[in-house]
Amino acid sequence: MSQENRWPEFSAKDNPLETLVKLSRFYGGDPSFVLAGGGNTSVKTDDVLYVKASGCALACVTEEDFVAMDRGKLDALLAADLPEQRDEREAALKRGLLAARSNAGSEQRPSIEALLHNLLPDRFIVHTHSTYANMIGCCRRGEEIARELFSDDVLWVRCVDPGFLLAREVGRALDDYRERTGRDAPEAILMQNHGLIVAGNAPEEIRERTDRILVAIRERVGAARDATPFGALAQLDADDARAQTDTIGPALRALTAAGPRLNVVRFDDSPRVLALACGADGREATAGGPLTPDQIAFSASHPLWFDPNAEESPEATVERLRQALAAHREVTGFPPKIVLAAGLGLFAIGESAATVGNARDVFADITEVMSGAARLGSIQPLPDDMRRFIENWEVERFRQAVAAGSGAKGRAAGLVAVVTGAAQGFGLEIAQNLAREGACVALLDINEAGARDEAAKLAAEHGESRAIGLKVNVADAASVEAAVHEVVRTYGGFDLFISNAGVLRAGSVKSQPPEDFRFVTDINYVGYFLCVQKASPILAIQHLARPAYLSDIIQINSKSGLEGSNRNAAYAGGKFGGIGLTQSFALELIEDGIKVNSICPGNFLDGPLWSDPEKGLFVQYLRTGKVPGAETIAQVRQAYEAKVPMGRGCTTADVMKAIYYVIEQQYETGQAVPVTGGQVMLR
């Protein structure tokens, strides 16, 4: 069924764990089978069951991520009389599973479904949360449809508590199955509200059975296809939708945050989500409660429904959201991780890009499950008592904690930062440093390919969705507004906007073409104005929702903004003007909790602005004779290094210290902070 993953090459030389790793990664890497690190796999030898450790993701699992379990001890544990009280039973099960590990010194915690895997006689077991399987599993007619489609090839298991009771239930169902059919075991098990288990003695057998089952379900759902499974659609027009997204996203970042940093909020208006959020019956479809344990764990049991009003002010929207969040928590006992805005789309909420991504992905998948279940009959949510059990289940909290890891650390941990001019040079190195220090970073540049490539590298190094690359022309208001909107869609808003994009065309006032002067001024001066104009409303909404919250706009200015620059009037003039803008913005925007400061670096001699062999300043200054007597680029560089008391050019590390100072200093705004090595001193 997987379209993106290539079926691995299995070899007779592979040991059982090598085979299991390949099989696990194949299914774990396909979001139609596994999301948010869910699912389990195992392989048996005569005496040992190797089962995935809790919290490990199938997509990147290794041999070391499987726990060796003594099968005899697992049999004894399943036969034991555990306490009937849930908490006591779960504690006893946890102790028993840990004691059943073959390596007593291991710190790994085996999957809670190890007992179930041990029951099935086939060598390999693959348990996934397949979207199509869940369409039947979460349908009130699921058992009936499964019998029609698969007869005795697939066993239906009713919904019971995961872990010990589920294993007991499967054991009883298998005994009944053997007595009724004379077969040793079915090819697969469909678990009500809990996914698909496929068993086989070879990987090819697993794949053949899985594909055959899911093709049959897909055809059955397709035959019952309804273009509007949640009723007639009513969607906001594009302009209103954009304005509401840019209000609700930043407000939710602030209103839902429990710590000093704001949350990450991701917006989704994909067709599958819009079918629910814009459907006349969408609200009713979610009212029955969660459909799967994964939904509870990653997206919370109940989404919050909110009705946008394009006619009201941002202040009124923020206040209504505040009241709606409080009422939701009072009724459900938990803050929402999903907000469905009627006619608009879905907002997923989390403390990090990883957790919010899981929340969004799982709930978007649930909308497909609900759609399929509705087409097949009607939606069957989890029983209410099981919902309450899973909401407070220690095993689930442990699994999430392991999967999430320790979270980002560093001076920028929890921040969302926007950096313009970030495809290369100073801007790129600033973005790289912020990502290393824990921030989510949006790299904006007129060089869209460069920004996207560099963002992809940062995401690969620091985590999916930790960085995005976007095109922007800072001298064009519509372009800036569009880029800011995309950042809001991805992160809900931002805490730090660094206006770094800049250009330099040196030349004498006597001879510089006016178009060069206008080009430099448009980027360095007008561009800064437009960035602040489009970024500040987003920051203002966050402050409105959380008045104690302060955000930062930082202009990367220059030492040329502090003193004139010979034969460089366009650049120096724009930078001087930039400091005037900073001081003016600071006076106006502090009422919105926005600090505005400029940082004035010395010459970044190793960056492309200076060192580019064709367009760099060394080449330009040599050509225009700005350094008297210089005949080579090296001589131009030596002349500029000699002007600095510190004897060298400025580096990104120097600038980052100033950036972090400005962010962390809560009692400063409107300043021009020099980082010039003593070349320019304040007076």
C-alpha positions in Angstrom: 0.0 0.0 0.0 2.9 2.4 0.6 3.5 4.7 -2.3 6.6 6.5 -1.1 8.5 3.7 0.7 10.3 1.2 -1.4 9.9 -2.4 -0.3 13.3 -3.4 1.3 15.6 -6.1 0.0 15.5 -9.0 2.4 18.4 -11.5 2.4 18.6 -15.1 3.7 21.7 -13.8 5.6 19.6 -11.3 7.6 19.2 -12.3 11.2 15.7 -12.0 12.7 16.2 -8.5 14.1 17.7 -7.2 10.8 14.6 -8.5 9.0 12.3 -6.9 11.6 14.1 -3.6 11.4 13.6 -3.4 7.6 9.9 -4.5 7.9 9.3 -2.0 10.7 10.9 0.9 8.9 8.8 0.2 5.7 5.5 0.5 7.6 6.7 3.1 10.1 7.8 5.4 7.3 4.3 5.4 5.7 1.9 7.9 7.4 -1.1 5.9 6.2 0.0 3.2 8.6 1.8 5.0 11.4 1.8 8.5 12.8 3.5 10.1 15.8 5.7 7.1 16.5 2.8 4.7 17.0 2.5 1.1 16.1 4.4 -2.0 17.3 6.3 -4.9 15.7 7.9 -8.0 17.0 9.7 -11.3 16.0 9.8 -14.6 17.8 12.4 -17.3 18.3 11.6 -20.4 20.2 12.1 -18.9 23.6 12.4 -15.1 23.0 10.1 -12.4 21.8 11.8 -9.3 20.5 9.3 -6.4 20.7 9.7 -2.7 20.1 10.6 -0.6 23.1 8.0 1.9 24.2 8.4 5.4 22.7 10.7 4.3 19.8 9.5 5.3 16.3 9.1 2.5 13.8 10.3 4.8 11.0 13.8 5.0 12.4 14.0 2.0 14.6 17.2 0.0 15.1 18.1 -3.4 16.4 18.9 -1.8 19.8 15.3 -0.5 20.0 13.8 -4.0 20.5 13.5 -5.6 23.9 14.2 -9.3 24.3 11.5 -10.9 26.4 11.3 -14.4 28.0 8.3 -16.0 26.3 7.8 -18.4 29.2 7.6 -15.5 31.6 5.1 -13.7 29.3 2.9 -16.8 29.3 3.0 -16.9 33.0 2.2 -13.2 33.3 -0.9 -13.6 31.0 -2.1 -16.5 33.2 -1.6 -14.6 36.4 -4.4 -13.2 38.6 -3.8 -9.4 38.4 -5.8 -7.0 40.5 -9.2 -5.9 39.0 -8.7 -2.3 40.0 -7.2 -0.5 37.0 -4.4 1.4 38.6 -3.2 -1.7 40.6 -3.5 -3.9 37.5 -1.5 -1.6 35.4 1.2 -1.3 38.0 1.4 -5.1 38.3 1.5 -5.5 34.5 4.4 -3.0 34.3 6.4 -4.9 37.0 5.7 -8.2 35.2 6.8 -6.9 31.8 10.0 -5.5 33.2 10.7 -8.7 35.0 10.1 -10.7 31.8 13.0 -9.0 30.0 15.8 -11.4 29.1 18.4 -8.8 30.0 17.5 -7.8 33.6 20.0 -4.9 33.4 18.2 -3.3 30.5 16.6 0.2 31.0 14.3 -0.2 28.1 10.6 -0.5 28.7 8.9 -3.1 26.4 5.7 -2.3 24.5 2.6 -2.8 26.6 1.3 -5.1 23.9 4.1 -7.6 24.3 1.6 -10.1 25.8 -0.6 -9.9 22.8 2.3 -10.3 20.3 3.5 -13.4 22.2 0.0 -15.0 21.8 0.0 -15.1 18.1 1.8 -18.2 16.6 3.3 -16.5 13.5 6.9 -15.4 13.7 6.5 -11.7 12.6 3.8 -9.4 14.0 3.1 -5.9 12.6 0.6 -3.7 14.5 -0.2 -0.4 12.7 -2.9 2.2 13.0 -3.8 2.1 9.3 -6.2 4.8 8.3 -8.3 2.4 6.2 -8.3 -0.3 8.9 -9.5 2.3 11.4 -12.3 3.3 9.1 -13.8 -0.1 9.8 -12.6 -0.2 13.4 -14.3 3.1 14.2 -17.5 2.3 12.5 -20.6 1.0 14.3 -21.0 -1.7 11.6 -17.4 -2.6 11.7 -17.7 -6.2 12.9 -20.4 -6.9 10.4 -18.5 -5.3 7.5 -15.3 -7.2 8.5 -17.2 -10.5 8.4 -18.6 -9.7 5.0 -15.2 -8.7 3.5 -12.9 -11.3 5.1 -15.0 -14.2 6.5 -12.6 -16.1 8.9 -9.4 -14.7 7.5 -9.6 -11.7 9.8 -10.6 -11.8 13.5 -12.6 -8.9 15.0 -11.7 -8.0 18.6 -14.0 -5.8 20.5 -12.8 -2.6 22.3 -11.2 -3.3 25.7 -8.5 -1.6 27.8 -5.1 -1.9 26.1 -2.4 -4.0 27.7 -3.4 -6.9 30.0 -7.2 -6.9 29.3 -6.7 -6.6 25.5 -4.2 -9.6 25.6 -6.8 -11.6 27.6 -9.5 -10.7 25.2 -7.4 -11.7 22.1 -6.5 -14.9 23.9 -10.2 -15.8 24.4 -11.0 -14.8 20.8 -8.3 -17.0 19.5 -9.5 -20.0 21.5 -13.0 -19.4 20.1 -11.6 -19.0 16.6 -9.7 -22.2 16.7 -12.6 -24.2 18.0 -14.9 -22.6 15.4 -12.7 -22.8 12.3 -10.1 -25.5 13.1 -7.4 -23.0 12.1 -4.4 -22.2 14.2 -4.8 -18.4 13.8 -6.3 -15.8 11.5 -4.2 -13.8 9.0 -4.9 -10.6 10.8 -6.8 -9.0 13.7 -9.0 -5.9 13.3 -9.2 -4.3 16.7 -12.2 -2.0 17.4 -10.9 1.6 17.6 -7.3 0.4 17.8 -5.9 -0.6 14.4 -4.7 -3.7 12.5 -2.5 -6.6 13.5 -1.1 -8.7 10.7 0.8 -11.9 11.4 3.1 -13.9 9.1 6.1 -16.1 9.0 7.9 -14.0 6.4 7.9 -10.3 5.4 6.4 -11.1 2.0 3.5 -12.8 3.8 2.9 -9.8 6.0 2.9 -7.5 2.9 0.6 -9.7 0.9 -2.0 -10.0 3.7 -1.8 -6.3 4.6 -2.3 -5.1 1.0 -5.1 -7.5 0.3 -7.0 -6.4 3.5 -6.6 -2.7 2.9 -7.4 -2.9 -0.8 -10.7 -4.6 0.1 -11.5 -1.9 2.7 -10.6 0.9 0.3 -12.8 -0.5 -2.4 -15.7 -0.8 0.1 -15.2 2.8 1.3 -14.9 4.0 -2.3 -18.2 2.3 -3.2 -19.9 4.3 -0.5 -18.1 7.5 -1.3 -19.9 10.8 -0.4 -18.3 14.0 -1.4 -19.6 15.7 1.7 -19.5 13.2 4.5 -19.9 16.0 7.1 -22.7 17.9 5.3 -22.8 20.9 3.1 -19.7 23.1 3.2 -19.7 26.8 4.3 -16.3 28.3 4.0 -15.0 31.9 4.7 -13.9 33.8 1.7 -10.1 34.0 1.1 -9.6 37.6 2.5 -11.6 36.9 5.7 -9.9 33.5 6.1 -6.5 35.1 5.9 -7.3 37.8 8.4 -8.9 35.3 10.9 -5.9 33.0 10.6 -3.6 35.9 11.4 -5.6 36.7 14.5 -6.5 33.3 15.9 -3.1 31.7 15.4 -1.1 34.3 17.4 -3.9 34.6 20.0 -3.8 30.8 20.6 0.0 30.9 20.9 -0.3 33.2 23.9 -3.6 32.1 25.4 -2.6 28.4 25.7 1.0 28.9 26.9 1.7 27.6 30.4 5.3 28.6 30.7 7.4 31.7 29.9 7.5 30.9 26.2 4.5 30.9 23.9 3.2 27.7 22.3 3.6 26.6 18.7 0.4 26.7 16.7 0.0 25.1 13.2 -2.8 25.9 10.8 -4.3 23.3 8.4 -6.9 24.0 5.8 -6.2 20.9 3.6 -9.3 19.5 1.9 -9.8 16.6 4.4 -9.7 19.1 7.3 -12.0 21.6 5.5 -14.6 18.9 4.9 -14.9 18.7 8.7 -14.4 22.3 9.8 -16.7 23.6 7.1 -19.2 20.8 7.1 -22.7 21.5 8.5 -22.5 18.3 10.5 -18.8 18.5 11.4 -19.3 19.7 15.0 -21.8 16.9 15.7 -19.3 14.3 14.2 -16.7 15.2 16.8 -19.2 15.5 19.7 -19.2 11.8 20.6 -15.6 11.8 21.8 -12.2 10.4 20.6 -12.0 7.5 18.2 -8.5 6.0 19.0 -5.9 6.0 21.8 -3.6 7.9 19.5 -6.1 10.7 19.2 -6.3 11.0 23.0 -2.5 10.9 23.4 -1.5 13.3 20.7 -4.6 15.5 19.9 -6.5 15.3 23.2 -10.0 13.8 23.5 -12.1 16.8 22.5 -11.3 19.5 20.0 -12.5 23.0 20.8 -14.9 24.4 18.2 -14.7 28.2 17.6 -16.8 30.4 15.4 -14.8 33.1 13.7 -16.4 36.5 13.2 -15.0 38.6 10.4 -16.9 41.6 11.6 -15.4 41.9 15.0 -12.2 43.5 16.2 -9.0 41.5 17.0 -9.6 42.5 20.7 -13.1 40.9 20.6 -11.8 37.7 19.0 -9.0 37.4 21.6 -11.5 37.8 24.4 -13.9 35.3 23.0 -11.1 32.8 22.5 -10.0 33.4 26.1 -13.5 32.6 27.4 -13.9 29.6 25.0 -10.6 28.0 26.2 -11.5 28.5 29.9 -15.0 26.9 29.3 -13.5 24.0 27.4 -11.0 23.2 30.1 -13.7 23.4 32.8 -15.9 20.9 30.9 -13.3 18.5 29.7 -10.6 18.8 32.4 -7.9 19.4 29.8 -6.7 22.2 27.5 -7.4 21.6 23.8 -4.6 20.5 21.5 -6.9 21.1 18.5 -9.1 24.1 17.7 -11.5 23.7 14.8 -12.5 27.1 13.5 -15.8 26.8 11.7 -15.5 27.6 8.0 -11.8 28.2 8.3 -9.7 25.1 9.3 -7.8 23.5 12.1 -5.3 25.0 14.6 -3.0 22.4 16.3 -1.4 23.5 19.6 1.8 22.3 21.3 4.9 23.3 23.2 7.2 22.4 20.3 7.2 22.0 16.6 7.4 18.2 17.1 4.4 17.9 19.5 2.2 20.3 17.4 3.1 18.4 14.3 2.0 15.1 15.9 -1.2 16.7 17.1 -2.0 18.1 13.6 -1.1 14.9 11.8 -3.0 12.6 14.1 -6.2 14.7 14.1 -6.1 15.2 10.3 -5.9 11.4 10.0 -8.8 11.1 12.4 -10.9 13.3 10.1 -10.3 10.8 7.3 -11.2 7.9 9.6 -14.4 9.7 10.6 -15.1 10.4 7.0 -14.7 6.7 6.1 -16.7 5.4 9.1 -19.5 7.8 8.3 -19.7 6.5 4.7 -19.7 2.9 5.9 -22.5 3.5 8.4 -21.8 5.8 11.4 -19.0 6.8 13.7 -18.2 4.6 16.7 -16.1 6.6 19.3 -14.2 4.9 22.1 -16.3 4.0 25.2 -16.3 6.8 27.7 -14.7 4.8 30.5 -11.8 3.8 28.3 -11.4 7.4 27.2 -11.0 8.4 30.9 -8.6 5.6 31.5 -6.3 6.5 28.6 -6.4 10.2 29.4 -4.7 9.4 32.7 -2.7 6.3 31.6 0.9 6.4 32.8 2.0 4.1 30.0 0.8 6.6 27.4 2.5 9.5 29.1 5.7 7.5 29.3 5.5 6.7 25.6 5.0 10.3 24.6 7.8 11.5 26.9 10.3 9.1 25.3 9.1 9.9 21.8 9.4 13.6 22.4 12.8 13.4 23.9 14.1 16.1 26.2 13.1 18.9 23.9 15.1 21.8 22.5 17.7 23.4 24.7 19.6 26.7 24.5 19.3 30.4 24.9 16.6 30.5 22.1 14.7 27.4 23.2 11.0 27.9 22.6 11.3 31.0 20.5 10.0 31.3 16.9 12.3 33.6 14.9 12.1 35.2 11.5 15.3 36.2 9.7 15.3 38.1 6.4 18.2 37.9 4.0 18.8 34.4 5.4 19.9 32.4 2.4 23.5 33.3 2.9 26.0 35.3 4.9 25.2 37.0 8.2 21.5 36.2 7.9 22.1 32.5 7.3 24.6 32.2 10.2 22.2 34.1 12.5 19.4 31.6 11.6 21.8 28.7 12.1 22.8 29.9 15.5 19.2 30.4 16.6 18.3 26.9 15.5 21.3 25.5 17.4 20.1 27.3 20.4 16.6 25.8 20.2 14.5 28.2 18.2 12.2 27.4 15.3 13.4 29.6 12.4 11.8 31.0 9.3 14.5 31.9 6.7 13.2 34.6 4.4 15.1 35.6 1.3 14.5 36.8 -2.3 16.5 33.7 -3.2 13.7 31.3 -2.5 15.7 28.2 -3.5 18.6 29.1 -1.3 16.3 29.8 1.7 14.4 26.5 1.2 17.6 24.5 0.8 19.2 26.0 4.0 16.0 25.5 5.9 15.9 21.9 4.9 19.4 21.4 6.2 18.5 22.9 9.5 15.3 20.8 9.8 17.4 17.7 9.0 19.8 18.6 11.7 17.5 19.9 14.4 14.1 18.3 13.7 11.3 18.3 11.2 9.5 21.6 11.0 12.2 23.4 13.1 13.0 25.6 10.0 11.2 26.7 6.9 12.4 28.7 3.9 10.2 31.3 2.2 10.6 33.8 -0.6 10.3 37.5 0.3 11.1 40.8 -1.5 11.4 43.1 1.5 10.8 46.2 -0.7 7.4 44.9 -1.7 4.6 45.1 0.9 2.5 42.3 -0.6 5.5 40.0 -0.6 6.3 40.7 3.1 2.7 40.3 4.1 2.5 36.9 2.3 5.7 35.7 4.0 4.5 36.7 7.4 1.2 34.9 6.8 3.1 31.7 5.9 5.0 31.9 9.2 1.8 32.3 11.1 0.3 29.3 9.3 3.4 27.2 10.3 4.1 28.4 13.8 1.1 30.5 14.8 3.2 33.6 15.1 6.8 34.5 16.2 8.7 36.1 19.0 11.6 37.6 17.2 11.8 39.3 13.8 15.3 40.1 12.6 15.4 42.5 9.7 18.7 41.6 8.2 18.2 41.8 4.4 20.4 44.4 3.0 22.4 45.4 -0.1 25.3 47.7 -0.8 26.3 49.4 -4.0 29.2 51.7 -3.4 29.8 54.8 -5.4 30.6 58.4 -5.3 27.8 60.9 -5.0 29.3 62.5 -8.0 28.7 59.6 -10.3 26.4 56.9 -8.7 23.4 56.2 -10.9 20.2 57.2 -9.2 18.7 53.8 -9.8 21.5 52.3 -7.7 20.8 54.8 -4.9 17.0 54.0 -5.0 17.7 50.2 -5.1 19.9 50.4 -1.9 17.4 52.7 -0.2 14.4 50.5 -1.1 16.0 47.4 0.4 17.8 48.8 3.4 15.4 51.6 4.5 12.0 51.0 3.0 12.3 47.3 3.4 12.9 47.7 7.1 9.8 49.9 7.4 7.7 47.3 5.5 8.9 44.4 7.6 8.0 46.2 10.8 4.6 47.3 9.4 3.6 43.7 8.5 5.2 41.9 11.5 4.1 44.2 14.3 0.3 43.3 14.1 1.1 39.7 14.7 3.2 40.5 17.7 0.6 42.9 19.0 -2.1 40.2 19.1 0.2 38.0 21.1 0.7 40.8 23.6 -3.0 41.5 23.7 -3.6 37.9 24.6 -0.8 37.9 27.2 0.0 41.4 28.4 3.1 40.4 30.2 4.7 39.0 27.1 7.3 41.1 25.2 8.6 40.4 21.7 11.5 41.7 19.7 12.2 43.3 16.4 15.9 43.7 15.7 17.3 45.5 12.7 20.8 44.4 11.7 22.2 47.8 10.9 25.9 48.7 10.5 28.7 50.8 11.9 27.8 52.9 8.8 24.6 53.8 10.6 26.7 55.4 13.3 29.1 57.4 11.2 29.3 58.4 7.5 31.0 56.2 4.9 33.1 57.7 2.1 31.8 56.9 -1.4 29.1 54.9 0.2 26.3 57.4 0.8 23.4 55.3 -0.3 24.3 52.6 2.2 25.2 54.9 5.1 22.2 57.1 4.5 19.8 54.1 4.6 21.4 52.8 7.8 21.3 56.2 9.5 17.7 56.4 8.5 17.2 52.9 9.9 18.3 54.0 13.3 15.8 56.8 13.1 13.1 54.3 12.3 14.2 52.1 15.2 13.9 54.9 17.7 10.5 55.9 16.3 9.1 52.4 16.1 10.3 51.8 19.7 8.3 54.7 21.0 5.1 53.7 19.2 5.2 49.9 19.5 6.1 49.5 23.2 2.3 49.8 23.9 2.0 46.5 22.0 4.8 44.9 24.0 7.3 45.1 21.2 10.9 46.1 21.8 12.7 47.5 18.8 16.4 47.8 18.6 19.2 48.0 16.1 22.5 46.1 16.2 25.4 47.8 14.4 28.1 45.3 13.4 31.5 46.2 12.1 32.7 44.9 8.8 31.8 41.2 8.3 35.0 40.7 6.2 34.6 36.9 5.7 31.0 37.1 4.4 29.9 37.2 0.8 29.0 40.9 1.1 32.7 41.6 1.4 34.4 38.6 0.0 32.4 37.6 -3.1 34.9 37.5 -5.9 32.6 39.3 -8.4 30.3 41.6 -6.4 31.9 41.8 -3.0 32.9 45.1 -1.4 36.6 44.3 -1.6 36.2 44.2 -5.4 34.0 47.2 -5.5 36.3 49.3 -3.2 39.3 48.3 -5.2 37.6 49.3 -8.4 36.3 52.7 -7.1 39.6 53.5 -5.5 38.1 53.9 -2.0 41.4 52.7 -0.5 44.1 55.0 -1.8 47.2 53.1 -3.0 45.6 49.6 -2.8 46.4 47.5 -5.8 45.0 44.1 -4.6 42.1 42.8 -2.7 44.4 41.6 0.0 45.6 45.2 0.5 42.0 46.5 0.7 41.3 43.9 3.4 44.4 44.8 5.4 43.4 48.5 5.2 40.0 47.7 6.8 41.4 45.4 9.4 43.9 48.1 10.4 41.0 50.4 11.2 39.7 48.1 14.0 41.4 48.3 17.4 40.6 44.6 17.8 42.5 43.9 14.6 39.9 41.8 12.8 36.5 41.9 11.2 33.2 41.3 13.0 31.9 37.7 13.2 28.5 36.2 13.6 29.4 35.0 17.1 30.0 38.7 18.0 26.6 39.7 16.7 24.8 36.8 18.3 26.0 37.9 21.8 24.4 41.3 21.1 21.2 39.7 19.8 20.8 37.5 22.9 21.5 40.5 25.1 18.7 42.5 23.4 16.3 39.6 23.7 17.0 38.9 27.3 17.2 42.5 28.4 13.6 43.3 29.2 14.3 47.0 30.0 15.7 48.3 26.8 14.2 49.5 23.5 15.1 52.0 20.8 18.8 51.4 21.0 21.6 51.1 18.5 24.0 48.5 19.9 27.5 48.8 18.4 29.5 45.6 17.7 32.5 47.2 15.9 35.6 46.0 17.7 36.1 49.6 18.9 36.2 51.0 15.4 33.2 53.2 16.2 32.7 54.3 19.7 29.5 55.8 21.1 29.7 59.4 22.2 
